[in-house]
Amino acid sequence: MTPFLTPGQTLCVVLMVMLGTLCTRFLPFLLFPENREAPAVVLYLGRVLPPAMMGLLVVYCLRSVDLTAGSHGLPEFLAVAVTAALQLWRRNSLLSIAAGTALYMLLVQVVF
Amino acid sequence: MAHESRPSAALGALRAAFPHTLPVLTGFAVLGLAYGVLMASKGYGPGWSFLMSALCFCGSMQFAAIALLTTAFDPVQALLLSLMVNARHLFYGVSMLEKYKGLGKKRVFLIFALCDETFSLTSSVVPPPGTDRGWFYLWISLLDYLYWVAASVLGGILGGVLPFDTTGLDFALTALFVVLFIEQIRRRENLTPGLLGLACTGVALFAAGPDNLVIPAMILTLGCLLLGRRRLEA
């Protein structure tokens, strides 16, 4: 298949995507440079955002799960539950992730 | 150790960092391959996959950008979409202002390569005692980066011939976020913000749908965190 865009246009799209990404990654560090103390509210956000963003990422990963059709999100629910329970119990990250992923693969490839 | 030489500081940090990146290796191997294969199927070979992955390194936006490459040329749309899809990086940066302080030249790459997976690790995992903090964060960032770039190029070369059924293997990244979420909220002061992030994103998903949830979720979360500041800081 031939590409839809010319090489010049493709390069331009790549650079635009890069520019957008660079802006979102560097902006906080440019706004609050390391030689100056950031405002208290920013430091507060820096402390509470990591757990909040981890919650966001969990939901973000599961955003396309359809509860009304197919397997009704059951493989996702079971695999997340097993991963979380193992982590709470044994606190071994690689074990929790490997077991959760293996269970998920089994469920989507064989069971459902 | 005060007189430890630089190479061994780097090596020690690599040994400490590598195991943490294994789930990312698994997830990126699958998703990176899939990305390269998809790009190749649209006529954009491994060279283009390499360029996009090496310059942008933004997984979900790279998938979204495939749509931009298969429709009428519109660079402004490309920039706007990239800013919107990647807006969550703003919160990652705010979170890492303190941790990435005083790391010199390494800091530039740490910021450049701050993707979801690297952020989740560097914001949650504490470098073990005696490990060089800068090298530890740099190895996590660099390894994750190399996994992604290598997998996307390989996908472009192979073009869809995989030796076994990998369906569901990308769940490793979801599991990684679940594990790091649990580790974050283990700390008492993190429980409420963690649950807030989960709930706000759930509400945003319900209200805005799966394709437009990032910005509403960020605004809701930010609003709740600012409104609850007095109680959360107590």
Interface residues (C-beta under 8 A of the other chain):
Chain A: M1 T2 P3 F4 L5 Q9 T10 L11 C12 V13 V14 L15 M16 V17 M18 L19 G20 T21 L22 C23 T24 R25 F26 L27 P28 F29 F32 E34 A38 V41 V42 L43 Y44 L45 G46 R47 V48 L49 P50 P51 A52 M53 M54 G55 L56 L57 V58 V59 Y60 C61 L62 R63 S64 P75 E76 A79 V80 T83 A84 Q87 L88 S93 L94 S96 I97 G100 T101 Y104 M105 L107 V108 Q109
Chain B: P19 H20 L22 P23 T26 S41 K42 G43 Y44 W48 L51 M52 L55 C56 F57 C58 M61 Q62 A65 L68 L69 T70 T71 F73 P75 V76 A78 L79 L80 L81 S82 L83 N86 A87 R88 H89 L90 F91 Y92 G93 V94 S95 M96 L97 E98 Y100 K101 G102 R107 I111 F112 L114 D116 F119 S120 S123 S124 D165 T167 G168 L169 F171 A172 L173 T174 A175 L176 F177 V178 V179 L180 F181 I182 E183 Q184 I185 R187 E189 N190 L191 P193 G194 L195 L196 G197 L198 A199 C200 T201 G202 L205 P210 L213 V214 A217 M218 T221 L222 L225 L226 R229 L232 E233
